[in-house]
Amino acid sequence: MKSSTLMVILVLQAVLVMGIFAAVAKENAVGESKGNTKTNGGKLKCCSNCNFSFSGLYTCEDVVKKCDPVCKSCAVVKTHPVKKFKCTDTFLGMCGPPCKH
């Protein structure tokens, strides 16, 4: 009986701590979007090289033939032999599934 009560208390503490971290991450992400970092509210269809931060923001480091239509800032990163691009937007949320090549 005592061990099950202790287990319930530990699980509730873990949930409480995770909730606090989620609230702080959401607050920080909103604060960051007001600064120099503008977040793109969309979501990429896929991303194989996701750079995720604990603040809830991510960028996709994929170098592709054509940027996703959701991307607002598409930069040329390679010109020879074939032009390649990278979306330089910062997104809020979780990365999409890996791209199929």
N, CA, C and O atoms as CSV, one atom per row, in Angstrom:
chain,resi,resn,atom,element,x,y,z
A,1,MET,N,N,0.817,-1.194,0.000
A,1,MET,CA,C,0.000,0.000,0.000
A,1,MET,C,C,0.863,1.262,0.000
A,1,MET,O,O,0.589,2.203,-0.744
A,2,LYS,N,N,1.906,1.282,0.833
A,2,LYS,CA,C,2.760,2.457,0.915
A,2,LYS,C,C,3.523,2.689,-0.383
A,2,LYS,O,O,3.701,3.830,-0.809
A,3,SER,N,N,3.970,1.605,-1.008
A,3,SER,CA,C,4.731,1.762,-2.252
A,3,SER,C,C,3.839,2.269,-3.383
A,3,SER,O,O,4.306,3.044,-4.218
A,4,SER,N,N,2.588,1.861,-3.437
A,4,SER,CA,C,1.700,2.358,-4.495
A,4,SER,C,C,1.360,3.825,-4.250
A,4,SER,O,O,1.239,4.591,-5.206
A,5,THR,N,N,1.206,4.228,-3.006
A,5,THR,CA,C,0.956,5.640,-2.698
A,5,THR,C,C,2.167,6.489,-3.075
A,5,THR,O,O,2.024,7.571,-3.645
A,6,LEU,N,N,3.343,5.994,-2.756
A,6,LEU,CA,C,4.574,6.694,-3.114
A,6,LEU,C,C,4.697,6.817,-4.631
A,6,LEU,O,O,5.103,7.863,-5.138
A,7,MET,N,N,4.354,5.766,-5.350
A,7,MET,CA,C,4.418,5.788,-6.813
A,7,MET,C,C,3.459,6.836,-7.375
A,7,MET,O,O,3.823,7.565,-8.298
A,8,VAL,N,N,2.249,6.924,-6.840
A,8,VAL,CA,C,1.274,7.911,-7.302
A,8,VAL,C,C,1.797,9.320,-7.051
A,8,VAL,O,O,1.655,10.192,-7.909
A,9,ILE,N,N,2.393,9.552,-5.899
A,9,ILE,CA,C,2.942,10.872,-5.577
A,9,ILE,C,C,4.074,11.226,-6.546
A,9,ILE,O,O,4.152,12.360,-7.019
A,10,LEU,N,N,4.943,10.272,-6.840
A,10,LEU,CA,C,6.047,10.530,-7.770
A,10,LEU,C,C,5.545,10.836,-9.183
A,10,LEU,O,O,6.067,11.726,-9.854
A,11,VAL,N,N,4.553,10.110,-9.619
A,11,VAL,CA,C,3.988,10.350,-10.958
A,11,VAL,C,C,3.339,11.736,-11.003
A,11,VAL,O,O,3.519,12.465,-11.978
A,12,LEU,N,N,2.594,12.105,-9.972
A,12,LEU,CA,C,1.968,13.430,-9.940
A,12,LEU,C,C,3.008,14.540,-9.919
A,12,LEU,O,O,2.812,15.575,-10.555
A,13,GLN,N,N,4.111,14.346,-9.200
A,13,GLN,CA,C,5.181,15.334,-9.197
A,13,GLN,C,C,5.801,15.465,-10.587
A,13,GLN,O,O,6.082,16.575,-11.039
A,14,ALA,N,N,6.011,14.353,-11.255
A,14,ALA,CA,C,6.588,14.382,-12.603
A,14,ALA,C,C,5.669,15.134,-13.560
A,14,ALA,O,O,6.139,15.928,-14.374
A,15,VAL,N,N,4.376,14.892,-13.469
A,15,VAL,CA,C,3.406,15.584,-14.329
A,15,VAL,C,C,3.420,17.076,-14.036
A,15,VAL,O,O,3.366,17.887,-14.960
A,16,LEU,N,N,3.491,17.446,-12.773
A,16,LEU,CA,C,3.527,18.851,-12.390
A,16,LEU,C,C,4.772,19.538,-12.940
A,16,LEU,O,O,4.688,20.638,-13.485
A,17,VAL,N,N,5.919,18.893,-12.799
A,17,VAL,CA,C,7.161,19.472,-13.307
A,17,VAL,C,C,7.118,19.610,-14.822
A,17,VAL,O,O,7.546,20.633,-15.357
A,18,MET,N,N,6.608,18.597,-15.525
A,18,MET,CA,C,6.504,18.673,-16.989
A,18,MET,C,C,5.577,19.803,-17.404
A,18,MET,O,O,5.845,20.494,-18.386
A,19,GLY,N,N,4.496,19.998,-16.673
A,19,GLY,CA,C,3.572,21.092,-16.968
A,19,GLY,C,C,4.227,22.447,-16.799
A,19,GLY,O,O,4.000,23.360,-17.593
A,20,ILE,N,N,5.043,22.577,-15.761
A,20,ILE,CA,C,5.760,23.838,-15.538
A,20,ILE,C,C,6.744,24.089,-16.665
A,20,ILE,O,O,6.822,25.204,-17.181
A,21,PHE,N,N,7.509,23.053,-17.060
A,21,PHE,CA,C,8.451,23.215,-18.168
A,21,PHE,C,C,7.733,23.580,-19.465
A,21,PHE,O,O,8.225,24.413,-20.226
A,22,ALA,N,N,6.595,22.978,-19.722
A,22,ALA,CA,C,5.834,23.280,-20.941
A,22,ALA,C,C,5.360,24.726,-20.926
A,22,ALA,O,O,5.425,25.410,-21.948
A,23,ALA,N,N,4.886,25.197,-19.781
A,23,ALA,CA,C,4.412,26.579,-19.671
A,23,ALA,C,C,5.562,27.567,-19.877
A,23,ALA,O,O,5.398,28.585,-20.549
A,24,VAL,N,N,6.715,27.264,-19.301
A,24,VAL,CA,C,7.882,28.138,-19.456
A,24,VAL,C,C,8.342,28.143,-20.913
A,24,VAL,O,O,8.669,29.198,-21.455
A,25,ALA,N,N,8.368,26.974,-21.547
A,25,ALA,CA,C,8.787,26.888,-22.949
A,25,ALA,C,C,7.846,27.679,-23.846
A,25,ALA,O,O,8.291,28.367,-24.765
A,26,LYS,N,N,6.554,27.582,-23.582
A,26,LYS,CA,C,5.582,28.312,-24.397
A,26,LYS,C,C,5.757,29.810,-24.196
A,26,LYS,O,O,5.691,30.574,-25.159
A,27,GLU,N,N,5.978,30.236,-22.965
A,27,GLU,CA,C,6.175,31.656,-22.677
A,27,GLU,C,C,7.433,32.173,-23.343
A,27,GLU,O,O,7.438,33.270,-23.902
A,28,ASN,N,N,8.513,31.380,-23.287
A,28,ASN,CA,C,9.758,31.789,-23.926
A,28,ASN,C,C,9.617,31.854,-25.438
A,28,ASN,O,O,10.163,32.761,-26.067
A,29,ALA,N,N,8.906,30.926,-26.024
A,29,ALA,CA,C,8.722,30.922,-27.478
A,29,ALA,C,C,7.948,32.149,-27.914
A,29,ALA,O,O,8.280,32.758,-28.931
A,30,VAL,N,N,6.923,32.523,-27.163
A,30,VAL,CA,C,6.144,33.717,-27.503
A,30,VAL,C,C,7.019,34.943,-27.364
A,30,VAL,O,O,6.973,35.834,-28.212
A,31,GLY,N,N,7.821,35.006,-26.304
A,31,GLY,CA,C,8.721,36.136,-26.101
A,31,GLY,C,C,9.756,36.240,-27.194
A,31,GLY,O,O,10.089,37.341,-27.633
A,32,GLU,N,N,10.278,35.093,-27.647
A,32,GLU,CA,C,11.279,35.109,-28.705
A,32,GLU,C,C,10.678,35.579,-30.023
A,32,GLU,O,O,11.354,36.241,-30.810
A,33,SER,N,N,9.429,35.246,-30.267
A,33,SER,CA,C,8.832,35.648,-31.535
A,33,SER,C,C,8.628,37.155,-31.609
A,33,SER,O,O,8.489,37.701,-32.704
A,34,LYS,N,N,8.608,37.839,-30.465
A,34,LYS,CA,C,8.465,39.288,-30.460
A,34,LYS,C,C,9.797,39.978,-30.689
A,34,LYS,O,O,9.833,41.163,-31.021
A,35,GLY,N,N,10.902,39.246,-30.513
A,35,GLY,CA,C,12.225,39.830,-30.680
A,35,GLY,C,C,12.662,39.763,-32.128
A,35,GLY,O,O,11.860,39.948,-33.043
A,36,ASN,N,N,13.950,39.495,-32.326
A,36,ASN,CA,C,14.502,39.427,-33.673
A,36,ASN,C,C,14.078,38.164,-34.408
A,36,ASN,O,O,14.073,38.141,-35.638
A,37,THR,N,N,13.723,37.118,-33.676
A,37,THR,CA,C,13.354,35.858,-34.294
A,37,THR,C,C,11.858,35.851,-34.569
A,37,THR,O,O,11.049,35.873,-33.641
A,38,LYS,N,N,11.497,35.823,-35.831
A,38,LYS,CA,C,10.084,35.723,-36.192
A,38,LYS,C,C,9.787,34.271,-36.494
A,38,LYS,O,O,10.505,33.621,-37.254
A,39,THR,N,N,8.724,33.766,-35.894
A,39,THR,CA,C,8.382,32.365,-36.129
A,39,THR,C,C,7.381,32.244,-37.257
A,39,THR,O,O,6.520,33.102,-37.450
A,40,ASN,N,N,7.515,31.172,-37.986
A,40,ASN,CA,C,6.586,30.841,-39.054
A,40,ASN,C,C,5.515,29.955,-38.425
A,40,ASN,O,O,5.833,28.913,-37.852
A,41,GLY,N,N,4.262,30.355,-38.528
A,41,GLY,CA,C,3.171,29.604,-37.914
A,41,GLY,C,C,2.807,28.330,-38.647
A,41,GLY,O,O,1.997,27.545,-38.154
A,42,GLY,N,N,3.386,28.111,-39.808
A,42,GLY,CA,C,3.072,26.910,-40.582
A,42,GLY,C,C,3.850,25.701,-40.099
A,42,GLY,O,O,4.524,25.748,-39.069
A,43,LYS,N,N,3.749,24.614,-40.858
A,43,LYS,CA,C,4.473,23.385,-40.532
A,43,LYS,C,C,4.987,22.771,-41.832
A,43,LYS,O,O,4.245,22.616,-42.802
A,44,LEU,N,N,6.277,22.424,-41.827
A,44,LEU,CA,C,6.867,21.786,-42.999
A,44,LEU,C,C,6.289,20.391,-43.186
A,44,LEU,O,O,5.970,19.709,-42.212
A,45,LYS,N,N,6.153,19.967,-44.443
A,45,LYS,CA,C,5.642,18.622,-44.726
A,45,LYS,C,C,6.594,17.563,-44.195
A,45,LYS,O,O,6.161,16.514,-43.719
A,46,CYS,N,N,7.912,17.842,-44.279
A,46,CYS,CA,C,8.907,16.898,-43.792
A,46,CYS,C,C,10.211,17.631,-43.503
A,46,CYS,O,O,10.438,18.733,-44.001
A,47,CYS,N,N,11.059,17.011,-42.698
A,47,CYS,CA,C,12.382,17.561,-42.391
A,47,CYS,C,C,13.266,16.431,-41.885
A,47,CYS,O,O,12.964,15.801,-40.871
A,48,SER,N,N,14.359,16.178,-42.594
A,48,SER,CA,C,15.274,15.102,-42.202
A,48,SER,C,C,16.343,15.572,-41.222
A,48,SER,O,O,16.821,14.787,-40.403
A,49,ASN,N,N,16.721,16.848,-41.298
A,49,ASN,CA,C,17.766,17.403,-40.429
A,49,ASN,C,C,17.180,18.516,-39.576
A,49,ASN,O,O,17.397,19.700,-39.833
A,50,CYS,N,N,16.441,18.116,-38.567
A,50,CYS,CA,C,15.732,19.064,-37.723
A,50,CYS,C,C,16.624,19.536,-36.580
A,50,CYS,O,O,17.260,18.731,-35.899
A,51,ASN,N,N,16.662,20.844,-36.380
A,51,ASN,CA,C,17.424,21.447,-35.293
A,51,ASN,C,C,16.412,21.972,-34.280
A,51,ASN,O,O,15.962,23.114,-34.369
A,52,PHE,N,N,16.059,21.116,-33.312
A,52,PHE,CA,C,15.011,21.425,-32.338
A,52,PHE,C,C,15.620,21.953,-31.046
A,52,PHE,O,O,16.638,21.445,-30.578
A,53,SER,N,N,14.987,22.981,-30.471
A,53,SER,CA,C,15.443,23.491,-29.175
A,53,SER,C,C,14.344,23.268,-28.141
A,53,SER,O,O,13.173,23.107,-28.487
A,54,PHE,N,N,14.733,23.261,-26.881
A,54,PHE,CA,C,13.771,23.012,-25.814
A,54,PHE,C,C,12.812,24.175,-25.609
A,54,PHE,O,O,11.855,24.055,-24.845
A,55,SER,N,N,13.052,25.295,-26.277
A,55,SER,CA,C,12.126,26.418,-26.178
A,55,SER,C,C,10.876,26.177,-27.025
A,55,SER,O,O,9.932,26.967,-26.981
A,56,GLY,N,N,10.870,25.090,-27.794
A,56,GLY,CA,C,9.724,24.779,-28.636
A,56,GLY,C,C,9.885,25.275,-30.060
A,56,GLY,O,O,8.949,25.187,-30.856
A,57,LEU,N,N,11.071,25.801,-30.397
A,57,LEU,CA,C,11.334,26.298,-31.746
A,57,LEU,C,C,12.233,25.315,-32.484
A,57,LEU,O,O,13.031,24.603,-31.874
A,58,TYR,N,N,12.089,25.288,-33.807
A,58,TYR,CA,C,12.989,24.450,-34.603
A,58,TYR,C,C,13.248,25.077,-35.954
A,58,TYR,O,O,12.454,25.870,-36.459
A,59,THR,N,N,14.381,24.702,-36.526
A,59,THR,CA,C,14.713,25.058,-37.906
A,59,THR,C,C,15.024,23.758,-38.632
A,59,THR,O,O,15.398,22.762,-38.012
A,60,CYS,N,N,14.868,23.776,-39.932
A,60,CYS,CA,C,15.163,22.603,-40.744
A,60,CYS,C,C,16.422,22.883,-41.551
A,60,CYS,O,O,16.491,23.866,-42.288
A,61,GLU,N,N,17.407,22.021,-41.411
A,61,GLU,CA,C,18.699,22.210,-42.073
A,61,GLU,C,C,18.791,21.475,-43.411
A,61,GLU,O,O,19.874,21.389,-43.989
A,62,ASP,N,N,17.678,20.949,-43.910
A,62,ASP,CA,C,17.690,20.226,-45.182
A,62,ASP,C,C,18.083,21.153,-46.334
A,62,ASP,O,O,17.632,22.296,-46.403
A,63,VAL,N,N,18.921,20.652,-47.230
A,63,VAL,CA,C,19.270,21.353,-48.470
A,63,VAL,C,C,18.512,20.645,-49.577
A,63,VAL,O,O,18.706,19.453,-49.811
A,64,VAL,N,N,17.639,21.393,-50.262
A,64,VAL,CA,C,16.688,20.786,-51.203
A,64,VAL,C,C,16.686,21.489,-52.554
A,64,VAL,O,O,17.239,22.578,-52.703
A,65,LYS,N,N,16.055,20.846,-53.537
A,65,LYS,CA,C,15.929,21.431,-54.871
A,65,LYS,C,C,14.947,22.592,-54.889
A,65,LYS,O,O,15.092,23.529,-55.674
A,66,LYS,N,N,13.923,22.521,-53.996
A,66,LYS,CA,C,12.889,23.551,-53.949
A,66,LYS,C,C,12.354,23.616,-52.520
A,66,LYS,O,O,12.063,22.582,-51.919
A,67,CYS,N,N,12.223,24.820,-51.976
A,67,CYS,CA,C,11.716,24.964,-50.609
A,67,CYS,C,C,10.240,24.599,-50.530
A,67,CYS,O,O,9.497,24.721,-51.504
A,68,ASP,N,N,9.840,24.154,-49.358
A,68,ASP,CA,C,8.442,23.852,-49.054
A,68,ASP,C,C,7.613,25.134,-49.245
A,68,ASP,O,O,8.080,26.218,-48.896
A,69,PRO,N,N,6.402,25.030,-49.790
A,69,PRO,CA,C,5.564,26.223,-49.987
A,69,PRO,C,C,5.285,27.009,-48.701
A,69,PRO,O,O,4.998,28.204,-48.761
A,70,VAL,N,N,5.367,26.353,-47.543
A,70,VAL,CA,C,5.143,27.022,-46.255
A,70,VAL,C,C,6.291,27.979,-45.926
A,70,VAL,O,O,6.096,28.945,-45.189
A,71,CYS,N,N,7.465,27.721,-46.457
A,71,CYS,CA,C,8.660,28.501,-46.154
A,71,CYS,C,C,8.523,29.944,-46.658
A,71,CYS,O,O,8.183,30.182,-47.817
A,72,LYS,N,N,8.796,30.897,-45.761
A,72,LYS,CA,C,8.714,32.316,-46.121
A,72,LYS,C,C,10.074,32.883,-46.522
A,72,LYS,O,O,10.145,33.864,-47.263
A,73,SER,N,N,11.153,32.267,-46.032
A,73,SER,CA,C,12.497,32.743,-46.323
A,73,SER,C,C,13.340,31.585,-46.831
A,73,SER,O,O,13.849,30.785,-46.046
A,74,CYS,N,N,13.485,31.499,-48.145
A,74,CYS,CA,C,14.198,30.407,-48.793
A,74,CYS,C,C,15.522,30.946,-49.331
A,74,CYS,O,O,15.527,31.845,-50.172
A,75,ALA,N,N,16.642,30.403,-48.854
A,75,ALA,CA,C,17.961,30.909,-49.241
A,75,ALA,C,C,18.681,29.925,-50.155
A,75,ALA,O,O,18.592,28.711,-49.973
A,76,VAL,N,N,19.396,30.466,-51.141
A,76,VAL,CA,C,20.243,29.649,-52.017
A,76,VAL,C,C,21.503,29.307,-51.220
A,76,VAL,O,O,22.179,30.202,-50.713
A,77,VAL,N,N,21.818,28.019,-51.111
A,77,VAL,CA,C,23.004,27.605,-50.361
A,77,VAL,C,C,24.052,26.935,-51.249
A,77,VAL,O,O,25.187,26.721,-50.822
A,78,LYS,N,N,23.669,26.604,-52.485
A,78,LYS,CA,C,24.595,25.966,-53.414
A,78,LYS,C,C,24.154,26.332,-54.822
A,78,LYS,O,O,22.961,26.326,-55.126
A,79,THR,N,N,25.115,26.651,-55.682
A,79,THR,CA,C,24.752,27.029,-57.049
A,79,THR,C,C,25.307,26.080,-58.105
A,79,THR,O,O,24.786,26.028,-59.219
A,80,HIS,N,N,26.339,25.340,-57.777
A,80,HIS,CA,C,26.969,24.488,-58.783
A,80,HIS,C,C,27.106,23.070,-58.270
A,80,HIS,O,O,27.479,22.911,-57.107
A,81,PRO,N,N,26.847,22.072,-59.003
A,81,PRO,CA,C,26.357,22.024,-60.387
A,81,PRO,C,C,24.855,22.276,-60.481
A,81,PRO,O,O,24.362,22.638,-61.550
A,82,VAL,N,N,24.116,22.091,-59.380
A,82,VAL,CA,C,22.670,22.325,-59.384
A,82,VAL,C,C,22.347,23.266,-58.233
A,82,VAL,O,O,22.913,23.149,-57.146
A,83,LYS,N,N,21.435,24.197,-58.480
A,83,LYS,CA,C,21.037,25.141,-57.435
A,83,LYS,C,C,20.279,24.417,-56.329
A,83,LYS,O,O,19.349,23.657,-56.597
A,84,LYS,N,N,20.690,24.662,-55.066
A,84,LYS,CA,C,20.040,24.048,-53.902
A,84,LYS,C,C,19.631,25.140,-52.918
A,84,LYS,O,O,20.260,26.195,-52.842
A,85,PHE,N,N,18.565,24.865,-52.164
A,85,PHE,CA,C,17.987,25.851,-51.261
A,85,PHE,C,C,17.846,25.302,-49.848
A,85,PHE,O,O,17.892,24.093,-49.624
A,86,LYS,N,N,17.672,26.224,-48.897
A,86,LYS,CA,C,17.397,25.860,-47.511
A,86,LYS,C,C,16.404,26.875,-46.947
A,86,LYS,O,O,16.563,28.082,-47.128
A,87,CYS,N,N,15.386,26.373,-46.269
A,87,CYS,CA,C,14.410,27.240,-45.614
A,87,CYS,C,C,15.058,27.763,-44.331
A,87,CYS,O,O,15.487,26.976,-43.487
A,88,THR,N,N,15.131,29.072,-44.185
A,88,THR,CA,C,15.775,29.665,-43.005
A,88,THR,C,C,14.759,30.116,-41.956
A,88,THR,O,O,15.122,30.801,-41.000
A,89,ASP,N,N,13.503,29.743,-42.124
A,89,ASP,CA,C,12.465,30.104,-41.153
A,89,ASP,C,C,12.675,29.365,-39.833
A,89,ASP,O,O,13.289,28.299,-39.789
A,90,THR,N,N,12.156,29.951,-38.769
A,90,THR,CA,C,12.101,29.308,-37.466
A,90,THR,C,C,10.648,28.962,-37.201
A,90,THR,O,O,9.771,29.820,-37.300
A,91,PHE,N,N,10.394,27.709,-36.866
A,91,PHE,CA,C,9.029,27.227,-36.665
A,91,PHE,C,C,8.778,26.944,-35.192
A,91,PHE,O,O,9.698,26.628,-34.437
A,92,LEU,N,N,7.533,27.062,-34.804
A,92,LEU,CA,C,7.124,26.757,-33.440
A,92,LEU,C,C,6.420,25.409,-33.442
A,92,LEU,O,O,5.500,25.193,-34.231
A,93,GLY,N,N,6.839,24.503,-32.572
A,93,GLY,CA,C,6.201,23.190,-32.489
A,93,GLY,C,C,7.214,22.076,-32.658
A,93,GLY,O,O,8.386,22.215,-32.309
A,94,MET,N,N,6.736,20.972,-33.201
A,94,MET,CA,C,7.582,19.789,-33.399
A,94,MET,C,C,7.933,19.632,-34.875
A,94,MET,O,O,7.185,20.059,-35.755
A,95,CYS,N,N,9.072,19.019,-35.126
A,95,CYS,CA,C,9.526,18.770,-36.493
A,95,CYS,C,C,8.574,17.799,-37.194
A,95,CYS,O,O,7.929,16.964,-36.561
A,96,GLY,N,N,8.510,17.933,-38.499
A,96,GLY,CA,C,7.717,17.010,-39.290
A,96,GLY,C,C,8.430,15.675,-39.440
A,96,GLY,O,O,9.526,15.502,-38.908
A,97,PRO,N,N,7.833,14.732,-40.149
A,97,PRO,CA,C,8.489,13.436,-40.361
A,97,PRO,C,C,9.686,13.595,-41.299
A,97,PRO,O,O,9.749,14.571,-42.047
A,98,PRO,N,N,10.634,12.659,-41.274
A,98,PRO,CA,C,11.775,12.733,-42.179
A,98,PRO,C,C,11.314,12.695,-43.647
A,98,PRO,O,O,10.323,12.046,-43.981
A,99,CYS,N,N,12.036,13.389,-44.492
A,99,CYS,CA,C,11.702,13.425,-45.922
A,99,CYS,C,C,12.128,12.122,-46.592
A,99,CYS,O,O,13.107,11.495,-46.188
A,100,LYS,N,N,11.385,11.726,-47.611
A,100,LYS,CA,C,11.717,10.532,-48.400
A,100,LYS,C,C,12.484,10.993,-49.633
A,100,LYS,O,O,11.981,11.789,-50.427
A,101,HIS,N,N,13.696,10.490,-49.786
A,101,HIS,CA,C,14.532,10.922,-50.913
A,101,HIS,C,C,14.504,9.929,-52.016
A,101,HIS,O,O,15.151,10.130,-53.044
